[in-house]
């Protein structure tokens, strides 16, 4: 499955992946995985679900909801037993995937990814040795933790001792020196998958192990004398090399190297239903409550990292986002990865979109990037290509605002080519990138602060980190929508908490409006555009972005984008020249990462994007057209962007209707013989231009009983095109599986060889 730094592909999350697929949330044998909001006690509802042929898989304690599997034919009967909008899909959450980022792919040429590096050996370092080294050689922590100022807390003997950090992820792969030592880095490991492999096993995806190491790694890695990695580290961070006789080592140290990890395994391979993530969150709260009541089996988990995410139609207010808010209410700091749906705005994933999470974006450190560039292109080229000594945003890091106008992320931290272990075998070292690894960096900072200020609440720890981040550190002129409060600064947060000036409150969100455009324009400097647009882009620094939010109406058939009058300074990248990158994101919000167009190495260029059925390219809503100055540019670049859209009038409809949550309406269609192309579509009012979004599905059953799923996606409108359809009676189903309003008005259109057909 795609993940940061290993496979570089655009992310496309859809409810169905094509004809013959099963719906998201499908449990097999025609059953659906669902979440049901319901008041406690659940006994009566559980009995009714069982009577309908369903199975309740989890009853939640801290929110009023349960998870169940139920036959598709029983969904409508279940709807009659609960209140409106009580049922939602149990969607798949995943390790944040990433679009092609371009940092190492100038001109669109794949330069090859380095993810696994060989070393001679790795040895765990004791807490005493860490504390001694933190005092005598603080630059040794620059490989991953530069600019966090965590070394100043290390010098105060604050390394996370006595703090337990929960890691909800893919479990642990045993045998890695970075998490092995006498103080037992991993103090607990629970399996919620139930595949009989257990929480700690070598078959696990390495993501959870790498994440845990970003928090609590404590090892020295020995490198061969002729190692290219040693040469690169020596060139860009000579004080990071520890020498003992003829041996050379580099430190592998997390931001809280003496903290302890309590792992909850929710996935073996990188994906998990949201119901299981909810169960893991509830388990953390249960363990903490037991500890607070001095009961057996309690665990004092004070910080939790969740580097998983997925789509949401109702950011901040859906069941999943509200559940993770319970962690902060129970005095537990939650750090979440913003997602890797950037660089466009409106790409924050859930649960990063929740009100209470500490949402973390990713930045790149010059040392790490120069090391990797040397390994890719040759010794010395890291400094030639990565000119600035300042950190800069990681291009794919998801950006705010949320669809309700709330800003995000809250802060950023190092997440580009971070050093760690977990993906390869225990004899290897990896460099990986993405917000999955910036979030645990901040979780480690939270652990240091919880150790330093045991009386401070989780809200105060969260507020101190956000309010005292460094807004001026990054060199690519980021805004609040890129970096939130700025780059995490452990020392500044420490001083604020020591002064007693940090509030113990959570800012209340403003009441959102029903349109995304209104929410965005009321809370940010972004302007929603439409019609012909000509916009100058002037003097973008390397890595800086310029975002155009372009409103697409129903019926938009074509969009043309032209970049002209490119200009760069006399000093340019010596290998590739200076250039733009262009990212064109569909109207879908909440970190889908659905880029219809990504291109690199641009000076002047022209693109035409046509409406493609069942692809979502021209969904109604706010398309984002994002120009980024290539991160390896030597200087600023300028140009002009021109946008023109072509819209075809929707015209008459075949059928109008209104549908209730979970209702499925059937419309028979007599297909005459000899039809070459049948185009069938459904559109509705609350599409991606609105907050919240409704999701209607449309599927077709042909005369032979075969089901066609082309219209069962996250597209708005949904559309299916059938070539040479069989003659006879077809049935068109409009299905309202997930509505966030009491009902929805829709319009159904059937065109046979270009002629509209009325339905009865």
Secondary structure, DSSP 4 states (H G I P E B T S, - for coil): ---TTTS-------S--STT---TTEEETTEEEEEEE-PSP-HHHHHHHHHTT-EEEEE-SSSSEEEEEEEGGGHHHHHTTS-TT-EEE-PEEEE-------TT-GGG-------EEE-SEEEE--HHHHHHHHHH-GGGGHHHHTTS-HHHHHTTT-S-TT-EEEEEES-B-S--GGG-STT-SEEEEEE-S-SSS-SB-TTS-THHHHHHHHHH-EEEEEE-TT-HHHHHHHHH-GGGEEEETTEEEEEEE-TTTT-EEEEEE--SSSEEEHHHHHHHHHHHHHHHHHHHTT-TT---EEEEEE-EEB--SSTTTSHHHHHHHHHHHTT-EEEEE--S--SSSS-PPBTTTSSSSEEEEEEE-HHHHHHHHHHHH-TTHHHHH---SS-EE-TTS-----TTS----SEEEE-SSEEE-SSS-TTEEEEE-SHHHHHHHHHHHHHHHHHHTTTS-HHHHHHHHHHTSBTT--SS---HHHHTT-B--HHHHHHHHHHT------PPPPPPPSBHHHHHHHHSS--EE-SSEEEEEEEEPTT-EEEEEEEEPTTEEEEEEEEEEEEE-SS--TTT---EEEEEE-S--SS---EEEEEEEESSEEEEEE--TTTTTT-SEEEEEEEEE-TT-SS-EEEEEEEEEEE------SEEEEEETT-EEEEEEEE-TT-SEEEEEEEESSSTTBSS--EEEEEEE-TTS-EEEEE-SS-SSEEEEEESPPSEEEEEEEEEEE-SSSEEEEEEEEEETTEE----
